[in-house]
Amino acid sequence: MTIAIKSSMATTSSTPPAVMTKAERIASLIAECTMFEVDPCSDHYVMGRVIGSGAFSIVRVATQKQTQLKVAAKCIKKAMLDVHEVQAFIMEASVLKEMNHPNVIKLHAVYSEPDMFILITEFVEGGELFDRIVDKTFYTEREARDVVKGLLHVTAYCHAANIVHRDLKPENILLVHRDDDASFKLADFGFAQRIDLSKSHLVTQCGTPGYVAPEVLRGKAYGNGVDIWSIGVITYILLCGYPPFHNDNRNALFQQVKSGTFEFHSPYWDHISDAAKDFIRLMLTVDPNIRPAAKTLLKLPWIAGPNVGNVQLEAALRQLRQFNAHRRLKAASIAVRSLDMENDVNLV
């Protein structure tokens, strides 16, 4: 979807075009978008409890009045957004509207209220994938492989549709049911971008520290390989319980990512197959030109083959519980700040 911004045209060659204010540009973007519902959101949905929050938004459980269907309502304060962020919101809604995949969160409606945007999507009650895994008493390489396989399938679908997610991370992998970790939904397309990579590339530095690809940090033009890198990081964590790149100092962390240097430490990797390690090395290849595509990775032995380890990964599960607790603590800190709308948590 191309987002055009209207501008006033000069009536004579001596009259410069009018410069639009921020409010006028945002109003123009909203007016040109055909996805917004005509009726107010309150005519169709009843808002419930808060279940999540972001830098400029909160997510509530809501109920559709006519059907009593439970949905999720992402409410974003307009006053906190600049023109580019409004464009990003419209892009997110446009991408979700286009998606038709069992592992992508379903969009129901989009509203432009006087003071906020509201994105209505399906509600999934299973929580985050990592929360489910750490509750397990038995966890194997095969289970980790199955998660990665599903993630690659939905990523291949997005890439075939010229969609780059740009923010793949554990928080964005949601389970449909509490007792079923095989059925998941990919969520939060806030950084997603539609682009024909045969004609152009992306340049915006965005994503989440620890999961972002080195080419993004270097400020280079990039493509959908950034999603493969993120899946590589997720795969590494799933198999050992800690990230391949870690440093409390963000600059030091970014240097680690750009170097692409990581290790398979003992004892955490002692029972992990060589096929899994080779698979991770391919995804965490610093050069995006030789990093495999999702459809290629789906054909490799660790994903397509039947012989994947079924040994209990006790050490990995212990580490994963620690990692997940730390991750949840950081998320809670961000949530407290974001409710006051005081901080931006973008990458740069």
N, C-alpha and C positions, 0 to 999 in steps of 0.2 A: 504494500500500500504506500503510495506516494502522498506525503502530507504537504499540501500547498498552503502558502500564507498569502492572503489577499493584500494588495497594496493599492493605495489611491493613485490613479493615473493623472499625470499633468495634462491640463487642457491646452497649454501652449508650451513651446520649447523653453521659455524663460522661467516657467514655474516649476520648482523642484518637487518631486513626489513627496507626499506627506509621510512623516515618520510615525509609525504606529507605536503606541505605548505598549508596555507589557500586557496590561489588561485588555487592550484592543486586539493584540495578537492572539492571546489565549481565547478571547471571545470568538475570533475568526476561526480558529482551529475547531472549537466546539460546534460552531454553526455549520462548518463544512463536513463534520463527521455524521454519517448516516446511521451509525449503530445505536445511538442513544434512544431509549424508550421515550415515548411522548408523555405518558402519565407519570406522576410522582411515584417514587419507590414505595412510599407508605400506602399507596392504593393497592399494592399487590403483596407486600411482605411485612411481617411483624419482626422487629429486631429483638434479639435475645442477648445472652451473655457474651462477653468478650472472650475469645479463645486464642488470640494472638495479636501481635503488634509489630510494626516496622518503624522506620524513621519518621514517616509522615502519615502513618495509617494505623488503623486497628481493624481486626477481623472479628466479626460477630457471627454467632449462629443465628439464623433467621428462619422464619417459617412462611411458606407461600400460602396465602389466605385461602385460595380456591381449592388447593389439593392437600394442604397440610404437609407438603413436602419440606423436609429440613434441608436447608442450603447454607452456604457460607457467604457472608457479605463483607467484602473488603472495602472499607470506607476511607477515602483519602481526602484530607483537607486541601481545598484549592488554594487557599491563601499561602500555603507553605511551598507551592510549586512554582518553578520558573517555566518559561516557554518550552525548553528542552524536556523537562520532566512531564509536561502535559503531552508532548509528542510521544514520549516513551509510554505513557499510560494508554494512549490511543493505539499505539503499536501493540502493546500487550493484549488489549482487548481484541484487536484485529487478528492477531495470531491465534488466540484461543478460539475465536469464532471459526477460524479456518480448520483447526485441528479436529480430526475424527479418528481417534485411536483409543483403544480400551485402557491404555496406560497413561493417557493425558487427561488432566482435570477438565471437566466439561463446563463450558460457559452457558449460563442460562439467560442473563440479561445485563445490560450496562445502562447506568443512569447518570445524568448530569444534573445534580441538585444545585440550588443557589450557592451553597457553601462547600459542597463536596462532590466527588465522583464516587459512585458505588458500583462495584463489580460483583455480580451474583454468580457464583459457581456451585457445582455440586459439593455436598458436604461428605467428607469421609471420616469415619469415627475411629479408625485403627491407630491413629497417631503416627509418629515418625518411625521410619524403618529401624533406625539404630536403637530406639527405645525398646522395640520389640525384640531385637536380637539379644540385648543385654539381659533380658528377662529369661532367656533360655537357660536350661541346665545342660543341654547337649548341643554343640555347634561344630560344624565340619567345613572343610574346604569345599565340598560339594554344594553346601547351602550358600556359601559366599559366591561360588561360581554361578548358581542359578539367579542370584540377585543381579550380578553383573550382566548376565545374558539378557535378562529382561530390560535392563537399562540400555544396553546396546541396541536392542530391537527398537525401542521407542526413539532413541537418538538417531538411528538410521532413517526412521520414518520422518523425523523433523528435517534432517539434512536433505532428504529426497524432495521435500517441499520447500527447500531453500530457506529453512529456518535454523538459525544458530541460537541456542539457549543462552549461553554465556555465563550461567551461574549455577551449574550443576554442583550440588553438595548434599550431604545427608539430610539437612533440614527440608529440602525440596522433594524428598522421596517419601510419600505418605501412603500408609496402608489403608485399604478399603475397610477391612474388618480387624478387630482386635486379636482374633484367634487364627488369622490366616496371613502369613507373611509372604505368600506367593503372589497375591493380588495387590498391586501398588499403583499409585497415580503420581505422575510427574507434575509438579506444581510450580507456581511463581515464575511466570514468564516476563517479569518486570524488566529484565535486561535483554530479552529476546529481540532479534532483528531479522527481518526478511531481506535476503540479498541474493542476487544471482552472482555466484563467485566466478563465473566465466567472464563476467564483465567488470566486476569491481571487488573491493575488499573492505573490511571493517578496520577502523583505526581507534575508536573510543576505548580508553582505558577503564574497564569496569570488571566487576567480578568480586570474589571473596578471597582475601588473603589465605594462602595455603592451598587453594584449589585453582588459582588463576595460572594460565600458561605463561611461559617465559617470553614468548613473542609479544604478549600484551604488555608485560612489564617493560620491555625494551622500547615500547612506543612504535613498533613496526606494524605495517598492514598485516592483517591476519584473516583467517577463514574459519571453517567449522572444526578445524583441528583443535581449537581451544576446548571444545567439549570432550574430545577424546582424552586430552591431558587430564581434565577434571575427573573423568571416569577412572583413569589410571590411579589418581590419588585415592579415590573412594575404594578401589579394588585393594590397594595396598593396606588401607586401614581395616577393611573387612577381614583381611587374612592375618593381621598381626595385632590389631588393636591400637595402633598409634600411627601418626602421619609420617610420610617419607621426608617431609621438610617441616622443621619446627624451630622457632626461635621467638622468644617474647619481644625481641626488638624487631619491628616490622622491616626496617631496612636490611637487617641481617637475614631475615627470612626471605626477602625478595632476592638477595644475592644467592642464597641457596637454590632457589627455584630457577634463577637464570643460569646457574651452573649445571643444573640437572643432576647433581651428585647425590646419590642416596645409597643405602646399604640394606642388606637382608641380615639382620642381627640374629645371633644365636642367644637364647634357645628358641626365640619366637618363630623363627623361620625353619627350624630343623625338620619339621614334619610337613612342610609345604612343598608341593611338587616342583620340579624344575620347569615344567610346562607353565605353571602359574607365574613363576618368576620371570620366565622369558616373555610371557604375555604382558606383564607389568613394564618390563624394559621397553617393549615396543610402544606402549602408550605414553610412557614418560621419556620419549625421545625428544631432545631439545629442538632439533631441526623439524619444523612442522611439515616440510616438504617430503620427508620420509616417514612421518608418523602415519600409521595405517588408518584408513577410513573405517567407520563402524561396520559397514557391510563386509569389509575384508576381515575384520576381527571376529565376526560371527562364524567364519569358516575355519578358524584355527582350532587345533586339537583340544586345547583346554576348554573351549566353549562348546565345540561341536562333538567332541569325543565322549564316550561313555565311561572311561576309566578315570574318574576324578576321586581324590582321597575322601574317605568317609571316617577318618580318625578324629576323635574328639580333640578340639583345639583349646585346651584348658588355659594355657598361658595367654593366648590371643583373646579369649573371652574375658579374662581378668583385666587385661590391658584396655580392652574395649569399654569395659564398665568405667574405668578411671577416665578414659578419654571422653566418654559420653557425659559423665558427670561434670567434667570441666567445661565441655561445650555447652551444656544446659545452663551452667552458672553464668557463663559469658552472655548467653542469649537472654537470661533473666535481667542482667545488668543493662543490656541494650534496651530491653522492653520497658524498664522503669524510666529510662531517659526519654524514650520515644513517646511515651504517653504525654509528656510535657512538650513534645515537638521541638526539642532544643538542639538535637544533634543529628548530623548527617552521617550515615555509616557507609557511604560509598568508598570504593577502593582508594581513590586519590582525591 
